[in-house]
Amino acid sequence: MLTDAIGCKTSASVLLSEPERDDWIMNGNFSSNPATQFIGTRDSVKLLFKTNNQERMSIAADGQFRINKLGGTGSRSLMVDSLGKLIAAPALSWMTNGNFLGGNEFIGSTNSKDLVFKTSGMTRMKIKSNGKISISEFETTANGILYTDYLGEIWKLDFDPSQPALFLDASGNFTALPTGSNAWSLSGQTVYNLHSGNTGIGIANPAYKFHVVHDPGTSSSGGIIVESNNANNANSEIKFKHAGNDQWSIGSNVQHNSTRNFFIYDNSISPVGETRFYIDGDGRIGIGVIPPTTWPSQSAEYRLYVEGGIMTRDVKVTAQNPFPDYVFEGDYDLMTITEYGNYLKKHKHLPGIPTAAEIEEQKGFEVGDMQVKLLEKVEEQALYIVDLQWQLNEIKAQLNIKK
């Protein structure tokens, strides 16, 4: 039985249904249509979210999202804490578009943890707590060091030539060079390159295996220095080899004979080699022999020492004074023939000429000095010959008179 608003009653059956809701209920809505039903506004008024009658969050008409609690903190990143709350990231976080630094900021850790760099969720590089840097891509390759070439690209100097080298390509990516590339390699304390081309310093197109070009300008120095800093081994040399066998060396050993020197050494002579050319600290030169230092003392005064003889087209000996023309002067004290004969009989050598024993003791004689002495004897002999001829002429004249 139904009674309407004016008291009329009827017993007819009537079906009543709840109209479609246009609000959101506390325990949630069902069968909502996202095409027509939503939380928001249809005009230019922002959508507010409140708790305790305080505005907490809003979505402006232009779509900008604002969280009141985070306002006034400057440009900050958002993060979710361990309780799932959305909070502002710490003030010293790094922004993707760059930070304004005050001078004390850094990227890193303040504890003993490694600093990890990732891309695509994978670790690419680590700065370990002990300060060492690890590049993940090359952790399984041979140990190496990085260097930059003249283009600014970073390369890896391999310890093992069969392993790849590391360089930074034009796109800024680290890439492994293929085996057989022009990379330098390191084995122990030895750096080497198996590339068959030439190496240039100061030149882009070297003509030889090692080609150095430099402009000393106003300086008198430049070029290449080979230096020994070992107190127990002062030898510095450049060695020439053929098919793995030592041939020649050029260098210096300041400890040899207690003086600095320059030498050319023949390593092919068995068993220990032989010095072929030598210049000591006093400028004396030895060919096939090292110049003596103190013995015999008269031999230590010369500038050139040769073992094995000299073959030459001509030799010029500088003039020595006085030259023997003095023999022809009227006051020259020339021995008589009798005195000359007695001297030869007694001394067994020409007057003024060293004896065989003296030549042996002196280990030879000076060519220039000996030539002067011999010329003196020749000129004396000329005087004797002329005198004998005069005597012979006088005897002939006397014989002709007697006839």
Buried (B, 14 or more C-beta within 10 A) or exposed (E): EEEEEEEEEEEEEEEEEEEEEEEEEEEEEEEEEEEEEEEEEEEEEBEEEEEEEEEEBBBEEEEEEBBEEBEEEEEBEEEEEEEEEEBBEEEEEEEEEEEEEEEEEEEEEEEEEBEBEEEEEEEBBBBEEEEEEBBBBBEEBBEBEBBEEEEEEBBBBBBEBEBBBBBBEEEEEBBBBEEEBEBBBBEEEEEEEEEEEEEBEEEEEBEEEEBBEEEEEEEEEEEEEEEBEEEEEBBBBEEEEEEEEBEBBBBBBBBBBEEBBBBBBBBEEEEEBEBBBBBBEEEBBBBBBBBBEEEEEEBBEEEEBEEEEEEEEEEEEEEEEEEBEEBEEEEEEBEEEEEBEEBEEEEEBBBEBBEEEEEEEEEEEBEBEBEBBBBBBEBBEEEBEEEEEEEEEEEEEEEEEEE
